Amino acid sequence: MSQSSNTDSRIQPPPRTAGRRLSSFFGSHQRLSLTVLLAAPLAWLILIYIIALLLLLVTAFWSTDSFTGQVVQNWTLSNFQAVFTEALYRAVTVRTLLIAVSVTVIDVLIALPVGYFMSKVAGPRLRGALVVAFLMPLWAAYLVKAYAWRTIVSPHGLLDSIGASPGLGIAATIITMSYIWLPYVVMPVYSGFERIPNSLIEAAGDLGAKGWKTFTAVIIPLVWPSVIAGSIFSFSLTLGDYIAVQIVGGSQQLLGTLIYSNVGTGGNMPLAAATAFIPIAVILIYLTAVRRTGALKNL
């Protein structure tokens, strides 16, 4: 009997503590567990980002006292009237969109062959070296990269010494931003190529497709969502940039510089908030247009 009682005492499970009961409860309610896990970051996103952004945009419907410069909470549409009717804002909006599209197209044209080479041609060591090479510029400060390109493209700079300087202006802005945002396009495109099985490319060749036909008819449709995902980064970051254009853009203005000047120099927060509606609306339209491509799943 004593041996049996000793055996029973050894096989008894340990007492269920509060921590064990709580762990078992969340283990059996996975959706509730996920909700609790995401509650803190979602609260931070909603309170600090979304609500703060909405409060900022609300000021677009207010005005500024012409004597004191203080924001007056009188509801008006005069700021939007100025943004949508004045020639300056229309010209700057068109210029910003053209530069954003140009930067995106340049980065995509570079990212496609580079991403394909990194994923399908380069060996493991070369692939790792190229990944590091494209990620290294992200470790450098933004201002350092912008001023470095100023010394390259400006008169009496490196390109001017060989007679190829674009000078300070739109061309210099496009070149600088294309360089700064290139890693944000290359890495999603490279990841998209990595997900394409090599057997699929070999099958296309076995069926008689040549290299260019395989690339355009098989590879590009599969990697296109990753291309769109990368373009979202370059396009949106260019729309909101206001530093690089001040360093290499000469006298050119973009929407970001108008917003900055209205806040920092003019002290007109309501007009700056109304101007900010333009890039926000453009990005929302772009995201809506590319949603069906599956690009948002690659972000």
C-alpha positions in Angstrom: 0.0 0.0 0.0 2.8 2.4 0.8 4.4 1.8 -2.6 1.1 2.5 -4.3 0.5 5.7 -2.4 4.0 6.9 -3.2 3.4 6.3 -6.9 0.1 8.2 -6.8 1.8 11.2 -5.1 4.6 11.3 -7.8 2.2 11.4 -10.7 -0.1 14.1 -9.4 0.2 17.3 -11.5 1.5 20.4 -9.9 -1.0 22.9 -8.5 -2.3 25.3 -11.1 -1.1 28.8 -10.2 -2.6 32.0 -11.3 0.0 32.3 -14.1 -0.7 28.8 -15.4 -4.4 29.4 -15.4 -4.0 32.7 -17.3 -1.6 31.1 -19.8 -4.1 28.3 -20.4 -6.9 30.8 -20.8 -5.1 32.8 -23.5 -3.9 29.6 -25.1 -7.5 28.5 -25.7 -8.6 32.0 -26.8 -6.1 32.9 -29.5 -8.0 35.9 -30.9 -8.3 37.4 -27.5 -4.6 36.8 -26.9 -3.8 38.6 -30.2 -6.0 41.5 -29.3 -4.3 42.0 -25.9 -0.9 41.7 -27.5 -1.7 44.4 -30.1 -3.7 46.7 -27.8 -0.7 48.8 -26.7 0.9 49.4 -30.1 -2.6 50.1 -31.7 -3.4 52.5 -28.9 -0.1 54.3 -29.5 -0.8 54.4 -33.2 -4.3 55.8 -32.8 -3.6 58.3 -30.1 -0.2 59.6 -31.1 -0.3 59.3 -34.8 -3.9 59.2 -36.2 -5.6 61.6 -33.7 -2.6 64.0 -33.8 -2.8 64.0 -37.6 -6.5 64.6 -37.5 -6.1 67.5 -35.0 -3.4 69.0 -37.2 -5.7 68.8 -40.3 -8.5 70.4 -38.3 -6.4 73.6 -38.1 -6.7 73.9 -41.9 -10.3 75.2 -41.2 -9.0 77.9 -38.9 -7.4 81.3 -39.6 -4.5 83.4 -38.4 -4.8 86.8 -36.8 -3.0 89.2 -39.1 -1.9 91.4 -36.2 -0.7 88.9 -33.6 0.0 85.9 -35.8 -1.9 83.7 -33.4 -4.2 80.9 -34.7 -7.9 81.9 -34.4 -10.4 79.1 -34.1 -12.9 80.6 -36.6 -14.1 78.1 -39.2 -13.3 79.1 -42.7 -12.5 77.7 -46.1 -10.1 80.5 -47.1 -7.0 78.4 -46.7 -8.3 75.8 -49.1 -9.4 78.5 -51.5 -5.9 79.8 -51.5 -4.3 76.4 -52.0 -6.6 75.4 -54.9 -6.8 78.8 -56.7 -3.4 80.5 -56.4 -1.0 79.8 -59.2 1.9 79.2 -56.9 0.3 76.2 -55.3 -0.8 74.7 -58.6 2.7 75.1 -60.1 4.4 73.6 -57.0 2.0 70.7 -56.9 2.7 69.8 -60.5 6.4 70.1 -60.0 6.3 67.9 -56.9 4.3 65.2 -58.7 6.6 65.3 -61.7 9.7 64.9 -59.5 8.1 62.2 -57.4 7.1 60.2 -60.5 10.6 60.7 -62.0 12.3 59.5 -58.9 10.1 56.5 -58.7 10.6 55.5 -62.3 14.4 55.9 -62.0 14.5 53.8 -58.8 12.3 51.1 -60.3 14.4 50.9 -63.5 17.5 50.4 -61.4 15.9 48.0 -58.9 14.6 45.6 -61.5 17.9 44.4 -63.0 19.7 44.8 -59.7 17.1 42.8 -57.8 17.1 40.1 -60.4 20.9 39.8 -60.4 21.1 39.7 -56.6 18.5 36.9 -56.3 19.0 34.7 -59.4 22.5 35.3 -60.7 24.9 36.3 -57.8 26.3 33.7 -55.5 25.7 33.7 -51.8 28.8 35.8 -50.9 28.3 38.4 -53.7 24.5 38.5 -52.8 25.3 39.2 -49.2 27.9 41.9 -50.2 25.3 43.6 -52.5 22.7 43.6 -49.8 25.1 45.2 -47.4 26.1 47.7 -50.1 22.5 48.8 -50.6 21.7 49.0 -46.9 24.9 50.9 -45.9 23.6 54.3 -47.2 20.7 53.9 -44.7 23.2 54.0 -41.9 24.5 57.5 -43.0 22.7 60.6 -41.9 20.2 62.1 -44.3 21.9 65.5 -44.3 25.3 63.9 -44.9 24.0 62.2 -48.1 22.2 65.4 -49.3 25.2 67.6 -48.8 27.5 65.0 -50.4 25.3 65.2 -53.5 25.4 69.0 -53.4 29.2 68.9 -53.7 28.9 66.5 -56.6 26.2 68.3 -58.7 26.9 71.9 -57.8 29.0 74.2 -60.0 32.7 73.6 -59.5 31.8 70.2 -58.1 32.9 66.7 -59.2 30.5 66.5 -62.2 31.3 70.0 -63.2 35.0 69.0 -63.5 34.1 66.6 -66.2 31.6 68.9 -67.9 28.5 67.0 -66.8 27.1 69.0 -63.8 23.3 69.4 -63.9 23.7 72.4 -61.5 21.4 73.1 -58.6 17.8 72.7 -59.6 15.2 70.1 -60.6 17.7 67.7 -62.1 19.9 67.7 -59.1 16.9 67.2 -56.9 15.8 64.1 -58.9 19.3 62.6 -58.8 19.7 63.2 -55.1 16.3 61.8 -54.1 16.7 58.8 -56.4 19.9 57.9 -54.6 18.5 58.5 -51.1 15.3 56.4 -51.7 16.9 53.7 -53.8 17.4 51.2 -51.0 13.7 51.4 -50.2 12.9 50.2 -53.7 15.7 47.7 -54.2 15.0 45.6 -51.1 11.3 45.0 -51.8 12.0 44.1 -55.4 14.9 41.8 -54.4 12.6 40.1 -51.9 10.0 39.7 -54.7 12.5 38.0 -57.0 13.6 35.8 -54.1 10.1 34.4 -53.8 10.0 33.3 -57.4 11.1 29.6 -57.6 13.9 28.9 -60.0 11.9 25.9 -61.3 9.3 28.2 -62.7 11.9 30.1 -64.8 13.4 26.8 -66.0 9.9 25.6 -67.0 9.4 28.7 -69.1 12.7 28.0 -70.8 11.7 24.4 -71.4 8.5 25.5 -73.1 10.5 27.6 -75.6 10.4 31.1 -73.9 13.6 33.1 -74.5 15.3 35.2 -71.8 13.5 38.4 -72.5 10.1 36.7 -73.0 10.5 34.8 -69.7 11.4 38.1 -68.0 8.4 40.1 -69.3 5.7 37.4 -69.4 6.6 35.3 -66.4 8.9 37.1 -64.0 7.6 40.7 -64.1 3.9 39.8 -63.4 5.0 37.8 -60.4 7.3 40.5 -59.0 5.0 43.4 -59.9 3.4 43.7 -56.5 6.9 44.1 -54.9 7.7 46.7 -57.5 4.5 48.7 -56.6 5.4 48.2 -52.9 8.8 49.8 -53.4 7.3 52.6 -55.5 5.0 53.5 -52.7 8.1 54.2 -50.5 9.9 56.3 -53.1 6.8 58.2 -54.3 5.5 59.0 -50.8 8.9 60.0 -49.4 9.6 62.3 -52.3 6.2 64.0 -51.9 6.9 64.8 -48.3 10.5 65.8 -48.6 11.5 69.3 -47.9 15.2 69.1 -47.0 16.9 67.8 -50.1 15.3 70.3 -52.3 16.5 73.1 -50.1 20.1 71.8 -50.3 20.3 70.8 -54.0 17.2 72.3 -55.5 18.4 75.9 -55.8 15.3 78.2 -55.8 12.9 75.4 -56.7 10.1 74.7 -54.2 8.1 71.5 -53.5 5.0 71.0 -51.4 7.2 70.0 -48.4 9.1 73.3 -48.6 5.8 75.3 -48.9 4.5 73.6 -45.8 7.8 74.2 -44.0 7.9 77.9 -44.9 4.3 78.4 -43.9 5.0 77.0 -40.5 8.6 78.0 -39.8 8.8 81.3 -41.6 5.3 82.6 -42.0 3.9 81.1 -38.8 0.7 80.3 -40.7 -0.2 76.8 -39.3 -3.7 76.7 -40.9 -2.4 77.4 -44.4 0.3 74.8 -43.9 -2.3 72.2 -42.8 -4.4 73.0 -45.8 -1.4 72.5 -48.1 -0.7 69.2 -46.4 -4.0 67.9 -47.6 -2.6 67.7 -51.2 0.1 65.1 -50.6 -2.1 63.2 -48.2 -4.9 63.1 -50.9 -2.4 62.0 -53.6 -1.1 59.2 -51.5 -4.6 58.0 -50.6 -5.5 58.0 -54.3 -2.3 56.1 -55.1 -2.8 53.5 -52.4 -6.4 53.0 -53.5 -5.3 52.5 -57.1 -2.6 49.9 -56.3 -4.6 48.0 -53.6 -5.8 45.4 -56.0 -2.3 44.5 -57.1 -1.5 43.0 -53.8 1.3 45.4 -53.2 0.2 46.4 -49.8 0.8 42.8 -48.6 4.5 43.3 -49.6 5.0 46.3 -47.4 
